[in-house]
């Protein structure tokens, strides 16, 4: 079972990020879109009960049909701190992933990877601790600037760090609809991460991986508190 240490405080959490960040692999292209399996992960919270429910949904990358799904419910073990959200989500997400019988293939996180204030978002953290290729596809912009991408599906604009480095892309997955925000997590190139985001979004703005995982984790949370 994949485990991660729960830090005692913010300082220890940042130290763990600093220790793991150099292990992010940026030299691999990653699996091709439309082949093998691809897995979406997401979480839902019940703050009143201090619960978090995680879902992992494996899709056939060629057909986007659901192959397997798994959930896990746990107690939130770390407070809400911007930039350190992975420490709240990872323990339960890893439990869900470990429950799968199907190899996850590429993991698509509803969040960020390198496009993160400390350069180590959820997709990076999950990728490093599991060894799996991972990308982040976020619904909302974070702290990075970008030009407006063109209006057509597939148009993109670089997400820029303060020093001008490209850390991700604002990607239009449907004509005339606001973009999603793609960044590398681990063992995948940015070009390939964007290609996956498009392949996983044939009809809607949000990738099918995230749509399925979002629905499943919300259902798991409702069942846990009912």
KERO-547491 format. One line per field, with one value per residue (C-alpha): residue number from 1; x, y, z. Coordinates in nm, 3 decimals. Example, Ala and Ser with C-alpha at 12.3 -4.5 7.8 and 13.67 -1.06 7.14 Angstrom:
BEGIN
nuza = c(1; 2) $
east = c(1.230; 1.367) $
north = c(-0.450; -0.106) $
up = c(0.780; 0.714) $
//
This chain:
BEGIN
nuza = c(1; 2; 3; 4; 5; 6; 7; 8; 9; 10; 11; 12; 13; 14; 15; 16; 17; 18; 19; 20; 21; 22; 23; 24; 25; 26; 27; 28; 29; 30; 31; 32; 33; 34; 35; 36; 37; 38; 39; 40; 41; 42; 43; 44; 45; 46; 47; 48; 49; 50; 51; 52; 53; 54; 55; 56; 57; 58; 59; 60; 61; 62; 63; 64; 65; 66; 67; 68; 69; 70; 71; 72; 73; 74; 75; 76; 77; 78; 79; 80; 81; 82; 83; 84; 85; 86; 87; 88; 89; 90; 91; 92; 93; 94; 95; 96; 97; 98; 99; 100; 101; 102; 103; 104; 105; 106; 107; 108; 109; 110; 111; 112; 113; 114; 115; 116; 117; 118; 119; 120; 121; 122; 123; 124; 125; 126; 127; 128; 129; 130; 131; 132; 133; 134; 135; 136; 137; 138; 139; 140; 141; 142; 143; 144; 145; 146; 147; 148; 149; 150; 151; 152; 153; 154; 155; 156; 157; 158; 159; 160; 161; 162; 163; 164; 165; 166; 167; 168; 169; 170; 171; 172; 173; 174; 175; 176; 177; 178; 179; 180; 181; 182; 183; 184; 185; 186; 187; 188; 189; 190; 191; 192; 193; 194; 195; 196; 197; 198; 199; 200; 201; 202; 203; 204; 205; 206; 207; 208; 209; 210; 211; 212; 213; 214; 215; 216; 217; 218; 219; 220; 221; 222; 223; 224; 225; 226) $
east = c(0.000; 0.130; 0.165; 0.260; 0.368; 0.124; 0.331; 0.303; 0.280; 0.320; 0.697; 0.732; 0.492; 0.704; 1.018; 0.860; 0.776; 1.135; 1.264; 1.037; 1.040; 1.378; 1.233; 0.982; 1.073; 1.037; 1.237; 0.968; 0.699; 0.446; 0.187; 0.021; -0.335; -0.603; -0.410; -0.421; -0.586; -0.624; -0.747; -0.921; -0.896; -1.091; -1.203; -1.506; -1.518; -1.768; -1.608; -1.867; -1.771; -1.405; -1.441; -1.288; -1.404; -1.176; -1.253; -1.035; -1.203; -1.020; -1.127; -1.035; -0.842; -0.965; -1.338; -1.360; -1.573; -1.541; -1.333; -1.317; -1.384; -1.284; -1.353; -1.212; -1.334; -1.113; -1.072; -0.899; -0.551; -0.409; -0.558; -0.649; -0.339; -0.311; -0.022; -0.032; -0.365; -0.203; -0.143; -0.521; -0.608; -0.328; -0.382; -0.740; -0.664; -0.388; -0.624; -0.865; -0.588; -0.453; -0.800; -0.791; -0.720; -0.664; -0.329; -0.411; -0.196; -0.186; -0.343; -0.534; -0.572; -0.832; -0.565; -0.214; 0.133; 0.426; 0.190; 0.192; 0.338; 0.601; 0.635; 0.495; 0.119; -0.098; -0.016; 0.358; 0.322; 0.099; 0.322; 0.641; 0.506; 0.338; 0.580; 0.284; 0.273; 0.044; -0.093; -0.301; -0.606; -0.760; -1.095; -0.987; -0.678; -0.438; -0.153; -0.004; -0.066; -0.154; -0.276; -0.625; -0.604; -0.777; -1.147; -1.119; -1.083; -0.712; -0.600; -0.375; -0.170; 0.128; 0.089; 0.387; 0.567; 0.695; 1.032; 0.861; 0.902; 0.618; 0.471; 0.151; -0.108; -0.455; -0.618; -0.947; -1.115; -1.438; -1.500; -1.586; -1.584; -1.344; -1.019; -0.891; -0.545; -0.303; 0.030; 0.279; 0.283; 0.537; 0.675; 0.469; 0.558; 0.343; 0.258; 0.142; -0.051; -0.245; -0.306; -0.449; -0.670; -0.816; -0.862; -1.045; -1.276; -1.462; -1.795; -1.746; -1.501; -1.390; -1.213; -1.424; -1.182; -1.258; -1.632; -1.659; -1.432; -1.612; -1.952; -1.824; -1.648; -1.957; -2.171; -1.928; -1.937; -2.317; -2.326; -2.067; -2.268; -2.618) $
north = c(0.000; 0.344; 0.566; 0.926; 1.092; 1.336; 1.639; 1.779; 2.139; 2.369; 2.387; 2.010; 1.998; 2.248; 2.053; 1.736; 1.923; 2.048; 1.693; 1.539; 1.815; 1.711; 1.363; 1.491; 1.338; 1.585; 1.393; 1.140; 1.201; 0.974; 0.733; 0.826; 0.960; 0.710; 0.401; 0.187; 0.309; 0.655; 0.720; 1.023; 1.107; 1.359; 1.428; 1.571; 1.709; 1.719; 1.986; 1.956; 1.591; 1.635; 1.372; 1.341; 1.097; 1.007; 0.841; 0.677; 0.591; 0.395; 0.460; 0.284; 0.562; 0.459; 0.447; 0.651; 0.375; 0.310; -0.001; 0.012; 0.250; 0.266; 0.494; 0.554; 0.767; 0.903; 1.182; 1.501; 1.479; 1.822; 2.172; 2.379; 2.574; 2.714; 2.543; 2.243; 2.089; 1.762; 1.674; 1.685; 1.477; 1.229; 0.973; 0.902; 0.930; 0.674; 0.439; 0.461; 0.402; 0.107; -0.053; -0.076; -0.409; -0.244; -0.070; 0.302; 0.410; 0.788; 0.960; 1.284; 1.502; 1.773; 2.027; 2.139; 1.995; 2.225; 2.522; 2.563; 2.835; 2.591; 2.401; 2.084; 2.052; 1.746; 1.589; 1.610; 1.478; 1.187; 1.101; 1.097; 0.884; 0.630; 0.639; 0.677; 0.927; 1.210; 1.541; 1.816; 1.954; 2.228; 2.399; 2.738; 2.957; 2.973; 3.219; 3.228; 3.473; 3.384; 3.545; 3.456; 3.148; 3.149; 3.066; 2.726; 2.383; 2.305; 2.667; 2.734; 3.000; 2.953; 2.978; 3.185; 3.187; 3.527; 3.459; 3.392; 3.015; 2.818; 2.597; 2.492; 2.599; 2.743; 2.504; 2.547; 2.205; 2.326; 2.613; 2.937; 2.786; 2.902; 2.704; 2.444; 2.470; 2.190; 2.126; 1.841; 1.626; 1.348; 1.147; 1.332; 1.620; 1.932; 1.877; 1.525; 1.640; 1.884; 1.614; 1.389; 1.670; 1.718; 1.345; 1.315; 1.609; 1.520; 1.673; 1.881; 2.133; 1.901; 1.570; 1.257; 1.128; 1.421; 1.417; 1.052; 1.090; 1.404; 1.232; 0.919; 1.090; 1.303; 0.991; 0.816; 1.111; 1.117; 0.746; 0.786; 1.050; 0.909) $
up = c(0.000; -0.093; 0.213; 0.270; 0.592; 0.748; 0.846; 1.196; 1.076; 0.775; 0.809; 0.790; 0.493; 0.302; 0.392; 0.248; -0.073; -0.093; -0.046; -0.310; -0.574; -0.727; -0.791; -1.047; -1.386; -1.674; -1.936; -2.035; -2.296; -2.126; -2.265; -2.595; -2.588; -2.681; -2.575; -2.263; -1.947; -1.798; -1.445; -1.301; -0.931; -0.727; -0.369; -0.191; 0.164; 0.448; 0.666; 0.941; 0.996; 0.902; 0.627; 0.282; 0.016; -0.275; -0.606; -0.870; -1.202; -1.473; -1.831; -2.151; -2.321; -2.667; -2.592; -2.268; -2.121; -1.747; -1.676; -1.296; -1.012; -0.647; -0.352; -0.006; 0.283; 0.559; 0.808; 0.704; 0.852; 0.764; 0.781; 0.478; 0.372; 0.017; -0.160; 0.073; -0.030; -0.140; 0.225; 0.286; -0.020; -0.084; 0.195; 0.089; -0.284; -0.247; -0.065; -0.357; -0.612; -0.414; -0.427; -0.807; -0.973; -1.313; -1.379; -1.361; -1.655; -1.671; -1.368; -1.428; -1.119; -1.073; -0.981; -1.063; -1.104; -1.180; -1.209; -0.832; -0.607; -0.480; -0.810; -0.655; -0.681; -0.629; -0.968; -0.895; -0.540; -0.644; -0.937; -0.731; -0.445; -0.676; -0.969; -1.206; -1.493; -1.380; -1.507; -1.356; -1.534; -1.322; -1.367; -1.236; -1.272; -0.982; -0.935; -1.284; -1.565; -1.921; -2.240; -2.359; -2.585; -2.921; -2.929; -3.101; -2.945; -2.908; -2.882; -2.584; -2.408; -2.178; -1.801; -1.691; -1.358; -1.235; -1.401; -1.735; -1.728; -1.889; -1.617; -1.791; -2.046; -2.053; -2.301; -2.485; -2.490; -2.656; -2.900; -2.723; -2.371; -2.102; -2.088; -1.847; -1.696; -1.776; -1.609; -1.590; -1.280; -1.337; -1.632; -1.896; -2.130; -2.141; -2.509; -2.429; -2.121; -2.339; -2.601; -2.330; -2.198; -2.546; -2.608; -2.277; -2.350; -2.673; -2.565; -2.253; -2.113; -1.832; -1.909; -1.878; -1.616; -1.388; -1.462; -1.355; -1.051; -0.934; -0.948; -0.776; -0.485; -0.416; -0.411; -0.178; 0.059; 0.063; 0.141; 0.416; 0.602; 0.543) $
//
